[in-house]
Amino acid sequence: MMKNMMGGNAGMLKQLQEMQAQLKKAQKELEKETVTGSAGGGAVEVVVTGAQKCTAVRLDGEKVREMKTENLQALVMLAFNDALDKSRKLMAKKLSPLSGGLGGLG
């Protein structure tokens, strides 16, 4: 009986190690993928990775030229939040297949 239990633990450990490797792979993929958030009809764009790192902020010079500072700041914030929302969705999509394996551990 004890041997049987140890064999089950070894199988669970192997499953956990495989899931950890898959998680690391998914995280590396997320670091390479990007999403773009925008505001003001494209006046401001923010590019964020799937790991939620900002890689670029783009301003359309024609659209922001006469804009008040407060309005531009608000658009940057809106674009950044849009990009973060998209990044979170991308992360959830990438990681959701991995969370299904956790049900077998209980």
C-alpha positions, -999 to 999 in steps of 0.1 A, spaced: 0 0 0 28 24 9 45 17 -24 13 26 -42 10 59 -25 46 68 -33 41 60 -69 11 83 -70 32 111 -54 59 106 -81 33 109 -108 19 141 -92 54 155 -90 60 148 -126 27 164 -136 36 195 -115 70 197 -132 55 194 -167 30 222 -158 58 244 -145 77 239 -178 46 247 -198 40 278 -176 75 291 -182 71 285 -219 38 304 -220 54 333 -200 83 336 -225 58 336 -254 38 364 -236 70 385 -233 73 384 -271 36 391 -280 23 427 -281 -11 444 -281 -19 480 -289 -43 502 -269 -55 534 -284 -75 565 -275 -87 597 -292 -94 580 -325 -57 569 -328 -42 601 -315 -25 580 -288 -13 544 -291 4 524 -264 21 491 -271 23 465 -242 36 430 -242 16 400 -230 37 402 -198 24 438 -193 56 457 -201 51 490 -221 73 490 -252 61 520 -271 39 551 -269 30 567 -302 14 601 -306 -2 613 -339 14 647 -342 -14 662 -363 -41 651 -338 -23 661 -306 -6 693 -319 -32 718 -305 -43 695 -276 -42 708 -240 -18 689 -218 -46 676 -195 -64 662 -225 -33 645 -238 -25 630 -204 -60 616 -202 -57 600 -237 -23 585 -227 -39 570 -196 -69 557 -216 -47 541 -242 -25 526 -216 -55 511 -197 -69 498 -231 -35 481 -238 -34 466 -203 -69 452 -207 -59 436 -240 -27 423 -224 -47 407 -195 -70 390 -220 -41 377 -240 -25 364 -208 -57 347 -197 -61 331 -231 -25 318 -230 -26 305 -195 -62 291 -194 -52 257 -210 -27 253 -182 -52 259 -154 -72 229 -166 -45 206 -154 -49 218 -118 -82 201 -114 -65 166 -114 -44 176 -84 -73 177 -59 
